[in-house]
Amino acid sequence: MSKPLLALLLLVCTATSQAASDVPNQIQSSVQACDACHSDQHNANSHTSSVAPVLNGMSDWYIEQQLANFQLGYRTGQGPDAERIQQAHSKEAISGDTLSLVADYYDELEHRFSDLTLSDTSNLNNGELLFEDKCANCHTSAFGRFLSDGPEITPLEAPYILQQLKAMQTEQRKFAEETKHHRKMVERLKDMSTQDLIDIVGYISKNAKSL
């Protein structure tokens, strides 16, 4: 290999390495702010209403979509920390290129399955029947998730899943770009009792790694 070509390759590699090493610095404070709530430690020390999903392995497009929903008012903070949650997801807190980089960062991490379960008694047999009939096609099948824009829910914290199902059921959680799949989900949830939701979530948390 000629010296000029070798020098050029070294220059490119060095520049790439420097650019890659700059990325953590660019988003370090934002990731720390996110992890203050979206972490196992926070959830272990929080009330059920304050449980936040750990973002590891969550699709970048979904993180960006949900931040947009918060910023446009289609999602709002719930429980005793509602105001703080809303502020943490505001456009002033994170947006633009920083949001994209943070979303990419979490997307590239491995899924971390939650150990948080429900204290309520779940009927796992009923939960399995309901999950397979109402949820599985859009949330466990890669093809189904592609068609419906449904996120992977099995790694999520059980109290968080239950909280969000209730919010959708009562239309407290809405969608900036509502699709037929969103409408179908809300209609299905309206037909379910609170115990049905508990059964579904109990089944998910019990079988998360195999679904």
N, C-alpha and C positions, 0 to 999 in steps of 0.2 A: 504494500500500500504506500502510495506517495506521501511525503511529509505534508504537503498542502491539504490533501484529502483527510489525513489523520488529524491535522490541526482543526479542520472544519468539523469533523465528527466530535472531537473533544469539546469544541465550542458549543455545538448543539446540545450535547449531553449535559454539559455544565449548566447551560441556560435552562434546560428542561428540569434538571435537578433543583436549581434555585427556585424556579417557578413553583415546583411541587412543594418545596419546603416552605414557600411563602403562604400557601393556602391555609395551613393550620393557624398561622398568625393572623390571617385576614378574618377568620371566623371564630377564633378562640373565645373571645368575650361573648359572642352570640351563642356558641355551643354551651358555654358555662351557664349562661342565663337559661337556656332551654333545659339543661340537665338539673337545674335547681328544682324543677318540678317533675320533669319527665325522667325520673330515675327510680330504681328500686328503693333507695334510701328514703326518698321523699314519700313514696307510697306506703312504706312500712310504718312511717311515723305520722301518717295523715288519717283524717277521718275518711270514711267511705266516700263522702261527697266530694272530697278533694283529690281522689285518685286520678292520676294522669297517665296516659299510655306511654310506655317506654318506646322510644322512636327507632331503636335499633332494627335495621332491616326493612323499615317501612318505605314504600315506594316514594321516590322523589316527587312524582307528579301528584300523589295523594297528599303529601305534606303541603305542597304549594297550594293545592286546591282548597284544603281545609283552612289554611291561613287566610286565603282570599275570602272564604265564607265568614270567618271571624271579622275580618276587616270591613266587610260589606254589611255586617249585621245579621247574616243568616244563621250564624252560630253565636251563642252568647255564653259567658261564664255562668256556672250554676253553683248553688250551695253558698256557704258562708264566705268563700273566697271569690265570689263572682266578679267583683270589681277588679281585683288583682289579676284574675285570669284574663279578663277582657283587656286590660292594659298590657299584659305580657304578650298578647297576640295582635296588638295594634300595629298599624303601618309605621308609627313612630318607633316601635321596638325593633321591627325587622321587615325588610321589604327589598325589592329589586335584586341586584346581583348577590347581595349577602344572603337573602332568602334562598336563592338558587343554589349557592355553594353549600349552605347548611343542609338543605334537602338532599343534595348529592352525597354529602358526608354521611348522613344517617342511612341513606339507601345502600351504601357500600358496606355497612356493618352487618354482621350476622344477626339473624333473629335471636332474640332472647325471650324464651317462653316464661310467662309469669307464674309465680308460685301463689299468687293471691287467689283465694277461692271465696265462695259465698258462705256466710255463716248459716244461711237459711237451708232448710231441708229441701233438696231437689229430688224430683222423681226422674231418674235418669232414663228410664224406659220411655216415658212421655217426651222427655227432652230429645232423645234420639229420633223419635218419630217426627216431631215437629221440625227439628234441625234438617233432617233429610228431605222433608217435604217443602219447607219454607225457605231454607237458608243455603243449603249445600251448593246448589247449582251456580249461584252467583258469588260465593265466597270461598269455596275450596277448589273448584275446577279452574285451571289456568285459562281455559277457553271461555268459561263462564265469566270470570273476572274481566277478561278482555272485552267481552260483549257488553257487560253491564257497568264497567268501571267500578266494580265492587272490590273493596280492599280485603286483604287477608286479615281475618279477625281472630284466628285461633291462637296467635301468640299473645293477645291482649289480656289485660287484667280483668278478671271476672266482674268485680264491682263496677269497673268502668264500662264494660259492655252492657251491663244491666242498666246503668244510668243513661247511656246513650239510646238504648232501645226504648226506654220510657220517654225520653225527650222526643224521639221521632214519633212515637205513638200519639203523643199529645200535641205534636206539631210545634214544639218549642225549638226543635232543631230543624232547620229548613235547608234548602239548596239553592245556590246562586243560579246554577244551570240545571234545573230539574228535568229529569228524563222519565221515560215510561217505567224504567226500572226503579227509580226512586219512588214514583207514585205507587207502583205495585207493592213495594216494601211497606210503605206507610199504610196502605189498605190492608195488607196481611196482618200488620201489627195491631191494627184497630180491633181485629177479631179475637185477639188473644187476651187472656186474663193475666194478672200480675204473676200468678203461679206458673202459667205457661212460660212466661219470660224467664222466671227463675229456673225452671226446668231446662230450658234451652241453654242458658248460660252455665248451669251446673254441668250439663253434658259436655259442653265445649271445654270447660276448664279441666274436666276429668280426662278427656281424650285428646287434648290439644295437639300433641306431637304426632298422633296417628291420623288426624283428619286431613 
